[in-house]
Amino acid sequence: MEVPTAIQIHFVDIVEAEKHPVVVLSGSIIRFAEQSMDPEVRATVFSPRLMEAVIWFLARWSHTYLMPLEETNCLSNDYQQHQPMNSKKALLSFFGEHSQGQVVLDIIVRISVMTLMSYPGEKDLQGLTCHHLLHTLVRRKTICYQLVSLESWRTLANAFTNEKSLFLLSSANQRSLAQTLVLSASGLRNSEAANQYVKGLTVHMTTYLVELSSRSDLKSVAHQPDIIMSVSCLLERLRGAASAAGPRRQRAMYEIGISVMNPVLHLLEVYKDEVRVQHGAELKAIRAGLLFFLSSEWGSKGRLILESDCRNALEWIKNPASCPTCFESIVREIVSFVMSQEVILRLIQRSANWEVDELAKKVVYLLLKFIVDWVDGQISYLESRETAAVIDFCMRLLQLYSSHNIGKGGTIPVKQHNYNQNHPIPSLASLSASQFAALEISISLSSTLLSEAKTEKYKDLRALLQLLSSLCSKDLVDFSSDSVEAAGINISQVVFFGLHIVTPLISLELLKYPKLCHDYFSLLSHILEVYPETLPQLNSEAFAHIIGTLDFGLHHQDLEVVNMCLGALKTLAAYNYQEICAGKPGLVSAGQGNLPEGIFSRPDLVSAAADALLPLILCEQGLYQKLGNEVIERQTNPALKSRLANACIRSQVQTIFLQD
């Protein structure tokens, strides 16, 4: 039995609300908490830790007793048949919507505003206020109706848009506070008022981003810490607002997103280019240092130790196939120097350069996440014309991202093969002892380099996968009045274009991240099921990589991932078989790679594996008959061997019947 219910049962005979123990105790604590509004008392009594306890109590208490819905506070049906409802009525009458509830709500909001503004740097306290207390208040419409009418709530909204101290909140708290304020718009009585309210909350964000992106000197000021912090803060707020989009607030959020489309793309290009410029400058400095060393008298005497604070530059030198296309020539030249001169590589940390680089990457990630959250909250409500605008924007975004990241993943086999042919790198067996020592030092550094680089790629790629999944959801959930197909809008085109960009960047190592792995195979399974006819749009390299990732997924420990891979493979093979039956060449050999072995390795998923195996057998009867014979021959038990042989014969007969 829940504690509130137990208390009500214990005090069923209390008739006067003012004498109810819950009312007396709650009133005492709330009056005590209200004393924190006095600056002198706050300075002497209310430490940050005490305020954390106060905020925690107010959040839990508000969820249970503040303006409670009658049905959520009723006793069990069996108990109601035998006991009076005096206790429940007393609580409802005292803290209800039409009694003391509004007064207490105002006190709680004023305490929240004071906490956010008077305790700077107290992240835990601010987190409790934003994530628990304020977010609890906007969960119920009955409270939202009262919130939007309070002067204290308007004070909070005004501080959110104008008070500098609130711009110093942590990223998560910025996002949560923006989400809470936008959610409170559900307390307004009509959509027009709600949309105006949301626009008023976000106008400072959109205005700043538009003005910043239009500056002629943007490239020179974009890397300044104060600019980066301002952009990051506003993007976190926009993310929070976008995540609170709903039917009543949808129009305002759509117009907000449309207004910052071009600024977002411009900022993404600038900050992506900023990172690229920094890397390019570092690589040029490394090359200049190597050339200077070779031209000096030490070039033939000593051994060079190359130190750099750019982990990506060192990772590209260690693994040239992972570098972006734009840096291939200079990296190739540096690798030649490093190998011929037995150069030792060392990563050093210089906090200033590292922080600027990390902040620029954070802005890129926040830009992507805002777009993901905005599209996810909008796509189901958009009419065909609006959908076309969003798809066009996403296409431009993917093209821009692609222009800065081609070759970043280094996972396309053809590219690796061509590179090694033209500029061979010695194998470990062919290296001298001194060369091996230099390479060993590089490898010892690479674990940290690789881990950090993978994390950076993981975050960006997962955001892009989520964006493509949100676009796909339009086919499943669509509240618009017209059909996108009737309007000639092809969502599959942008989805496959995105897949063509993302697929080469996702290595098998990155698929070891559980969340990225799940998002990737979920998207791939959906795309292959809904848009199989657009598969030929992928080039041979991207298609081969998809087959390779499916093989990886078939051996995964997560059964959900395996099921998604089997479903994707079933759809792929079925489409391939239909193409062959229609007299077309088909996509690819159904037995490519280790897919058959991958399917046979999952006896724990017999039904799903059988569904995927049937169309593969129909496509490649000879191959699978050979595989079946090999399985039979490996059996040492005569009885089992005979049963398998009979089953193989029956399956061949059934296959012939299906084809006929």
Secondary structure, DSSP 4 states (H G I P E B T S, - for coil): --HHHHHHHHTTT---GGG-HHHHHHHHHHHHHHGGGSHHHHHHT--HHHHHHHHHHHHHHHHHHSS--GGGSPPPHHHHTTS--HHHHHHHHHHSTTTTHHHHHHHHHHHHHHHHHHSTT-HHHHHIIIIIIIHHHTSSHHHHHHHTT-HHHHHHHHHHHH-GGGGGS-HHHHHHHHHHHHHGGGGSSSHHHHHHHHHHHHHHHHHHHHHHHT-TTHHHHTTSHHHHHHHHHHHHHHHHHHHT--TTTHHHHHHHHHHTHHHHHHHHHHHHHHHHHHHHHHHHHHHHHHHHHHHSGGGGT---EEEES-HHHHHHHH-GGGS-GGGHHHHHHHHHHHHHHTPEEEE---HHHHHHHHHHHHHHHHHHHHHHHHHHHHGGG--HHHHHHHHHHHHHHHHHHHHHHTTSS---HHHHHHHHHHS----GGG--HHHHHHHHHHHHHHHHHHHHHHHHHHHHHHHHHHHHHHHHGGGT----SS-TTTTT--HHHHHHHHHHHHGGG--TTGGGSHHHHHHHHHHHHHHHHH-GGGGGGS-HHHHHHHHHHHHHHHT-S-HHHHHHHHHHHHHHHHHHHHHHHTTS--SS-TT-TTHHHHHHT-GGGHHHHHHHHHHHHHH-HHHHHHHHHHHHHT---HHHHHHHHHHHHHHHHHHHHHH-
